[in-house]
Amino acid sequence: MPASNRTLILALRQMIQSLTQQNEELCVQFTALAAELASLRDRIGCSSRHSSKPPSSDGTGFEPT
């Protein structure tokens, strides 16, 4: 195998390794963001404006818009 082919193969292997690592990191970020989104959706659905709960159940940090 010519040296240029070996160099190309090594470069492609490094690129694959780098992209695999980036993909794994993005999967972790995606999982964290999906969990945060689910939590925020739960909070939206739990205010007195979006449920049958009384306004006093909204807590002190709730500000109606």
N, C-alpha and C positions, 0 to 999 in steps of 0.2 A: 504494500500500500504506500503510495507517495506521501511524503511529509506534509504536503498541503492538505491532503485528505485527513490525516491524523490531527492536524491543527484544527481543521474545521469540526471534526468529531468532538474533540476536547472542548471547543468553544460552545458547541451545541449542548453538550452534557452539562457544562457550567450554567448555561442559560436555562436549561430544564430544571436544574437544581434550584436556581434562584427563583424561577417562576413557581415552582412547587412550594417553596418557603413563603413566598408572597401570598399564594392561594390559601395556605394554612392560616396565615395571619389574618387575612380577610374573612375567612370562615369564622374565626374567633370573634372578630369585630362584629360581623353580621349577627352572630348568636347573641352577643351582648346588646346590640341595638334592637333586635327583635324582642328581647325580654323587656327592655326599657319601654318600647312601644306598647307592649301588652300591659305593662304597669300603668302607663299613661292613659290607655283606653279604659282600664278598670277605674281609674280615678275620675275620668270624665263621666262614666256611667254611674258613679256613686254619688253625685251631687244631687241636691234636692231639685234642681232644674231638670234633671234627666231621669228621675226615678220617683217612686212614691214615698221617699224618705222625707221627714220634716226638715225644714231649714236649719234647725238646731243641730242636726246630725252632720252638717257640712264642716264643722270645726272652725277654729279661729283663723286659720290661714286662707280660708276660701273667700274670694272676692268675686261677686257676680259681675258679669260683663254687660 
